[in-house]
């Protein structure tokens, strides 16, 4: 794998690697954002559901 990269200029390999890593970080940030929103709604639903259940019990 690395031997095939030896044919390219070093600056091009570094630039492409930087773009790939930046894109991966961006995707991870989006996944983390959606995960946190889902966790927030789950906590709210469970907490409010438990409070309602205890109030009408």
Helices and strands as residue ranges (DSSP letters): H 2-5, H 10-55
